[in-house]
């Protein structure tokens, strides 16, 4: 009888399937990694969006600003005495005052 070496034995079907599956997984991971690098480069190479801030804000006497937020046609200042002052963006006039407490 002739002994067959490992080189001459046919590869089992499930092993061939597993080898192809791992190869496809490797290719998918490489493509995904390249896509992530491409997205990071594209995202971080863009200019940051500029925020239009008012040049000057006049607060009532005796108030200090603690926080600032803005919308399309307004901006608001939160003061350290628990008030929210809402101003018009167009002319800088005080639109509304809210007491937080």
Helices and strands as residue ranges (DSSP letters): H 13-44, E 65-70, E 74-79, E 83-88, E 94-99
